[in-house]
Each structure stands twice: as structure tokens, then as C-alpha cells.
Amino acid sequence: MSPLTSLFLLALPALTLAACDTPSTLPSFTNDNLPDPFLFSNGNTRTATVDDWTCRRSQISALIQGYEAGTLPEKPATVTGSFSKSGNTGTLTVTAGDNGKSVNWANSISYPTGTAPAGGWPLLIAYGGGSIPVPAGIATLNYNNDNIGQQNSGSSRGVGLFYNLYGSSATASAMTAWTWGVSRIIDALETTPAAGIDLSKIAITGCSRNGKGALMAGAFETRIALTIPQESGSGGDACWRLSKFEESSGSKVQTATEIVGENVWFSTNFNNYVNTLGKLPFDHHSLMAMVAPRGLISFENTDFVWLSPMSSWGCASAAHTVYKALGVPQNHGFAQIGGHNHCAWPTSLTPTLNAFFDKFLLGKSVNTDYFTTNSVFGPAKWDATRWMNWSVPTLSGTASPTSAPPTTTPPTTTAPGSTSTPPSTTTTANGATQTQYGQCGGTGWTGPTVCASPATCVAVSPPWYSQCLP
Ligand SMILES: *[C@@H]1O[C@H](CO)[C@@H](O)[C@H](O)[C@H]1NC(C)=O
């Protein structure tokens, strides 16, 4: 390959990234309704294509980090894994190092019995061990997230392995630290074939506070194929604005003002916004929408008012519009019932859960059309037309993964207070032809899709990457 050709190949993705501006704050933003998830940060263009959504998703990522999560660091300089197994129990030790420091921790994986599938075992990463029934044929990693970022109370900020590496004053909240830890576990699995995990079939779960954490990891880490937050409530499935409304209607629910004092799940910067929620250019429907088009199934419990049942349902309904716009509404499920303890599993929901495991981890073609609530909300009712004063576009293009992409690209963020320039929704590269061995398609690709003769565009790693091959 000539030096000129390789320069061209390197330059193209960079051009594409630069076209999507991702400011981390929008100082003049104000909206007391649920913000339009399809509206770019420039405030006047809406997403029209599936590729536009990829840009919009990175904008939401930057905003959530800027306002409430703190900065999620990129992959550190070194990440390695070592693995040992005794019977059906494996131990994956992850070592992550940067800036002359290094941390490591061991993760226990329980494996199914029998012969592994050709691609390796599907894996459920379970915060605190998880509290859902796991079907046969799926390995479970017991994720000790508290070890990565402590969550004892407001006084446990900046404590844990993440902060040993990045410093106790890192802006990342505990939930962001946990997300980082999940990504490093997946990094280590990628270079540790002895662990025998199928990297395209990774799910994540947790309940209550750990459900909030599991949702955040699923939102930010695109290598996760299926996200299963259980009874995550406020700070998870629920929207801040809706929880505030639910409280003002007379229900004792968890709100943003309460949550920032209770624990260290969010950044200290979030304290500045909990009394002016309208200034947030997102809400948690945007966080859930970051998971799209990958699988997401939330379970909520109306017996526990503190979880903000109306807010969870309304917020999930708002997030669902993004799955609809992407043409994959069945990839997003929600089930909300009562009659069981907090984080206890009601067997009546097992078929719903198994359908999502079947589709996203076990490679079966099944119906996952589950989106229901018992509507036991107390005084506050969900009013979609009041809270969602925006239309749902049909995004052109195809988005239908049943597994996760091989790598993750952290968003580039700009400093708070910087002004945003409109992201371009088209690219000058469109219409041009791609050279041999160049990229010509795949998720998020906005460059040329036609190859210069005699090469043709081949989906080498569908749906993530297509390449011009002779
Ligand atoms: C929705 O309502 C908010 C708050 O009143 C307003 O700022 C926004 O412009 C409205 N959006 C549309 C599309 O009408």
C-alpha cells in the first residue's frame, strides 16, 4: 500500500468523527418536558438516518458525562487478563495500568456444564452477583463493583480501585467507575481466549442501586449485547423530571435532590442541576436510548413507591421511541408488576426474561415484544402528550444488531462552556467511491459505500464493518 493510500484510509474515519460535535454542556438549554432525544445538540437539526443516530448517541454520551456521570476515561494504556479454572469456576484477573500506576482484581466466573459452543459461552456480567434466574448455557461473572468504586454513603466518594488509578478527585461517579471496570473486564476477555467467552454475547444485570449501574454500563459500553436493569428506579430507568412530578403529586419517590445526598452514584457536578432539572439537555430516556439498537429489558416493581413507578414507565416509553425510530422496537422490553419483594424474582416474568436471553445470548429467533405495566402509579398519571412534545421520526437505514460490535469508541468531549457547532448530517465523502481495502459500510459509517472498480463492498463483520475487497 502506498504511503498516500494509507494516509487517505487513516484520514477518513477522523473526518467522520470531526463532523459530529459533542459538547459536554449546553449552557443555554432549558426544557421542563422530556428533551427531544432526536434533536442534535445544536438545537435545530433532528436525526434523519440511522447514521445520524450514531452521532446523536455520542452527543448524549458526552452530555451525560458532562452533567451527571463525570468523565469516563478511555481504555488505559495497558489491560491484561489472566485466567485459571477449577471445576466449573473460573477466575479472570484483570490488570489495568496507566501513568505508571496499575490496579488488578479477580473476577469469579461460573461456567455451565457440558461442551462450550464453538464461539465460546455467552456471559452474564452480574453486579453484586445479580438476582435474576440465569438459563442453562450461560456463564455468569460475579462483578464486585463496590471494589471498583465504593458506594457506602456520601462519604465514600473517590474510594476504590478506579480511584487508585485515576486519583480520588476524578470526576467519575461510582457508577461511571463501575462502567469503566466492566469495559476492562471485556478488554481482558478479548485477549484471554482461555476464558472461553463469546464476546458477541455479553449481557449485564444488577438490581436496585446495582441496576442503576448496570443500565449505565449498558448505555456506555457498546460491546454489551443485552442490558437487564432490575428495579433500578430513580437514577436508572426513571426520569429525573418525571420523578419530581411524581413527588409533587404526593408520592414519596426518590428524586435527584435526594439521590445526590444519599450516595456517590453521580458526579458532584450533578448537585448543581438537581434543583433546576429543566437545564439538563437529556433525561434518563436519553440514557436508555444510548443502548439502542442493542437489547434492553427493564424490570420494575410497583409495590415499592420509592422506585418511582410512573416515572420508570414514562421514561421507558420515551426511550422506546428511539427503538421505534430505528425500526427495532422489539429490542427494547419493559415489564412492571407488583406482588414481590424488592429484587426478589417473580416467576411470572421468567418467560419475558428468557425471551431476551434467547434472542441476544442464545442465538434463537424468538418474539421479544414485551412492553407492559400494571399502571399502579398512585396519584401521578403518565401523560405522554404532555411530556413528549416531539414527533418520532423514521430513521432511514438499517439498525438491527443481535450482538455487540468488537470495539468501543469513547466519545470526544469538549470543555464545559464551549459553544456547539452543528453536526453535519451528511458527509462530503458520500457519493465518492472508496479505494480497495477501505471501509465501505457498517454501523455508524457515513463515508462512501461504493467501491472503486474492481473492488466490491463486502460485509466482513456484519453489521459493524464492510470493506472494499478485490
Ligand atoms: C416542547 O416544550 C418545551 C418546553 O415548553 C419547549 O422548549 C420546546 O420548544 C417544545 N418543543 C416542541 C417541539 O414544541
The ligand as an SDF file (V2000), in Angstrom:
LIG
                    3D

 14 14  0  0  0  0  0  0  0  0999 V2000
  -41.5560   21.4040   23.9990 C   0  0  0  0  0  0  0  0  0  0  0  0
  -41.7290   22.1320   25.1950 O   0  0  0  0  0  0  0  0  0  0  0  0
  -40.5630   22.8310   25.6310 C   0  0  0  0  0  0  0  0  0  0  0  0
  -40.8400   23.4540   26.9770 C   0  0  0  0  0  0  0  0  0  0  0  0
  -42.0100   24.2040   26.9470 O   0  0  0  0  0  0  0  0  0  0  0  0
  -40.1390   23.8310   24.5920 C   0  0  0  0  0  0  0  0  0  0  0  0
  -38.9550   24.4960   24.9830 O   0  0  0  0  0  0  0  0  0  0  0  0
  -39.8990   23.1190   23.2700 C   0  0  0  0  0  0  0  0  0  0  0  0
  -39.6040   24.0410   22.2530 O   0  0  0  0  0  0  0  0  0  0  0  0
  -41.1450   22.3170   22.8700 C   0  0  0  0  0  0  0  0  0  0  0  0
  -40.8270   21.5200   21.7020 N   0  0  0  0  0  0  0  0  0  0  0  0
  -41.6460   21.4520   20.6690 C   0  0  0  0  0  0  0  0  0  0  0  0
  -41.1650   20.5810   19.5500 C   0  0  0  0  0  0  0  0  0  0  0  0
  -42.7060   22.0150   20.6110 O   0  0  0  0  0  0  0  0  0  0  0  0
  1  2  1  0
  1 10  1  0
  2  3  1  0
  3  4  1  0
  3  6  1  0
  4  5  1  0
  6  7  1  0
  6  8  1  0
  8  9  1  0
  8 10  1  0
 10 11  1  0
 11 12  1  0
 12 13  1  0
 12 14  2  0
M  END
$$$$
